[in-house]
Amino acid sequence: SDLWVLFQLLDDKKSAGINAAQFVSGCMRLKGPARSIDLAQVARNQKKLTERLLHFMRIVGREVIELRAVQTKAVRGSQKVGRDSSLNLERGSMHSANPI
């Protein structure tokens, strides 16, 4: 499991493989006390969480835009119905005042 974590940390391009340059640069990044690998794992997990959060925020943003569009259509529709009703009331009152 530690070996798998090390591989994932070295494979920062997520290509499911690493070359010699990636291996060396990754090991240099992890150089230091044994806790460096733990910090690198935390940084990697943080990056993954940030990516997931941004993806979620994009989805929610699109949904909010769609809801606003639906709300705007509903408000405009109800305003039109309200205007039509008031016109009918005005016409009705005009007809009742002048019976033919």
C-alpha positions in Angstrom: 0.0 0.0 0.0 2.9 2.4 0.7 4.4 1.5 -2.6 1.1 2.2 -4.4 0.9 5.6 -2.6 4.5 6.3 -3.7 3.7 5.5 -7.3 0.6 7.7 -7.3 2.7 10.5 -5.9 5.4 10.1 -8.5 2.8 9.8 -11.3 1.7 13.4 -11.1 0.5 13.4 -14.7 -1.9 10.5 -13.9 -0.6 8.5 -16.9 -0.5 5.2 -15.1 3.2 5.1 -15.7 6.3 7.0 -14.8 9.6 7.5 -16.7 13.1 7.9 -15.2 12.8 11.7 -15.1 9.5 11.6 -13.2 10.9 9.0 -10.8 14.0 11.2 -10.0 12.1 14.5 -9.8 9.4 12.8 -7.6 12.0 11.3 -5.3 13.8 14.7 -5.0 10.4 16.2 -4.1 10.0 13.6 -1.3 13.6 13.9 -0.1 13.8 14.5 3.6 12.4 13.0 6.7 10.0 10.1 6.5 7.1 12.5 7.0 7.7 14.1 3.6 5.8 11.3 1.9 2.9 11.9 4.3 2.8 15.6 3.4 3.0 14.8 -0.3 0.1 12.5 0.1 -1.9 15.1 1.9 -1.1 17.6 -0.8 -2.2 15.1 -3.5 -5.5 14.4 -1.7 -6.1 18.1 -1.3 -5.6 18.6 -5.0 -8.1 15.8 -5.8 -10.6 17.3 -3.4 -10.2 20.7 -5.0 -10.8 19.3 -8.5 -13.9 17.5 -7.3 -15.2 20.6 -5.5 -14.7 22.7 -8.7 -16.5 20.2 -10.8 -19.4 20.2 -8.3 -19.5 24.0 -8.2 -19.7 24.1 -12.1 -22.6 21.7 -12.0 -24.4 23.7 -9.3 -23.7 26.9 -11.2 -25.4 25.5 -14.3 -28.4 24.4 -12.3 -28.8 27.8 -10.7 -28.7 29.4 -14.1 -31.4 27.0 -15.4 -33.5 27.6 -12.3 -33.3 31.4 -12.8 -34.4 31.0 -16.4 -37.4 28.9 -15.4 -38.2 31.4 -12.6 -38.0 34.4 -15.0 -40.3 32.6 -17.5 -42.8 31.8 -14.7 -42.8 35.4 -13.4 -43.3 36.8 -16.9 -46.1 34.3 -17.5 -47.9 35.2 -14.3 -47.5 39.0 -15.0 -49.1 38.4 -18.4 -52.0 36.4 -16.9 -52.4 39.2 -14.4 -52.6 41.9 -17.1 -55.0 39.8 -19.1 -57.3 39.3 -16.1 -57.3 43.0 -15.3 -58.2 43.9 -18.9 -61.1 41.4 -18.7 -62.2 43.0 -15.5 -62.1 46.5 -17.0 -64.0 45.3 -20.1 -66.5 43.6 -17.9 -67.1 46.7 -15.8 -67.4 48.8 -18.9 -70.1 46.4 -20.4 -72.0 46.3 -17.1 -72.1 50.1 -16.9 -73.6 50.4 -20.4 -76.2 47.7 -20.9 -77.3 47.5 -24.5 
